[in-house]
Amino acid sequence: MKPYFEADGVQLYLGDCRDVLPALGLQADVVIADPPYGETSLPWDRWPEGWPVFMHGVSRQLWCFGSMRMFLGQHADFDGWRFAQDVIWEKQQGSGPAADRFQRVHEHVTHWYRGGWADLYRDPQRESGGLPAGLSRRRAAVGHKVNGGHLHGDKGSTVVGDGTRLVRSVIRVRNLRGAAEHPTEKPAGILRPLVAYSSPVGGLVLDPFAGSGSTLAVAREMGRRAVGIEADERYCEIAARRLAAAPLPLGEAS
Ligand SMILES: C[S@@+](CC[C@H](N)C(=O)[O-])C[C@H]1O[C@@H](n2cnc3c(N)ncnc32)[C@H](O)[C@@H]1O
């Protein structure tokens, strides 16, 4: 099958991912999917029935963007995947039109896997975390522990001697708004931690709903190979143009 675009370890295919994937016979380190949620009147926003099943043989882990409404409504399509964790992307501005609810300023990203958890590639990400209570900068620097020999908090939230802690599951990243080329374009700041967590440098990232090519661009920027599939030729064109140009206009964490 001929890619719509190919360069620098990135391939983009035009078509329905459920038709294209079986023809490619891929093995990816991770699938990062931002499917149509099926919640708007946009012409492409229709949930592609059964798509998570098409990922079974392709990768042992899958990150999927969505709303709680989408995941509850489509949960049967995730049969065969085990739920691992969820991350919240917190945006600076809301997108929902409803005036009679809480202002919606987040999206979910759920992580699913098949087979053994221990067998997955995982690289838990760390971030600067300040100092834990009761630990001075000097004592932290030499690796002292507090609280009777135990670090405060659970392992994940603990700030260790180098001042880092696990990246938190609520990640605040500005949405692209006027800079976006796709109505639901995802900023690089929310994609980078997913790519880093689930794929090694040189690994393969699959995005079955590539849109404007954000995930492909981020994967390439981070030294991964990437395959994308997009059903709408207008978005394929935008993604191809974006991937052919450098540097890429990627959104940053706020
Ligand atoms: C939520 S958007 C993805 C946006 C993308 N993450 C970005 O940052 O630009 C979903 C995309 O999936 C595409 N799409 C819808 N059904 C599809 C299918 N069955 N196979 C492949 N792409 C599909 C739509 O055209 C749309 O561009």
The ligand as a Gaussian input file, in Angstrom:
#p B3LYP/6-31G(d) Opt

LIG

0 1
 C      -10.099000      13.932000      16.859000
 S       -9.475000      14.041000      15.254000
 C       -7.726000      13.827000      15.440000
 C       -6.987000      15.120000      15.604000
 C       -5.490000      14.928000      15.738000
 N       -5.147000      14.276000      16.977000
 C       -4.761000      16.256000      15.642000
 O       -4.074000      16.654000      16.611000
 O       -4.863000      16.915000      14.600000
 C       -9.981000      12.532000      14.547000
 C       -9.602000      12.360000      13.112000
 O       -9.938000      11.036000      12.711000
 C      -10.329000      11.055000      11.356000
 N      -11.125000       9.824000      11.141000
 C      -12.440000       9.629000      11.390000
 N      -12.773000       8.345000      11.152000
 C      -11.628000       7.720000      10.761000
 C      -11.307000       6.385000      10.412000
 N      -12.252000       5.423000      10.417000
 N      -10.025000       6.083000      10.096000
 C       -9.065000       7.055000      10.086000
 N       -9.309000       8.338000      10.401000
 C      -10.564000       8.667000      10.758000
 C      -11.100000      12.344000      11.194000
 O      -11.122000      12.788000       9.855000
 C      -10.317000      13.272000      12.130000
 O       -9.373000      14.038000      11.411000

